[in-house]
């Protein structure tokens, strides 16, 4: 009886650990293929706010975004 419960708990813990790493790998590969924001999006957003961004400003924003990843 106790052995069955112990095996169940061990199985759940191992499954959770494996699931975490698989999910992390899938999400990182997805974000590399489909980045959440790119230079064109930044340029469009700044133009909508009424600012004409220089390439230097766009590069600074991209560097700040990469710090969070």
Secondary structure as UniProt FT lines:
FT   HELIX           2..33
FT   HELIX           39..48
FT   TURN            49..50
FT   HELIX           55..67
//
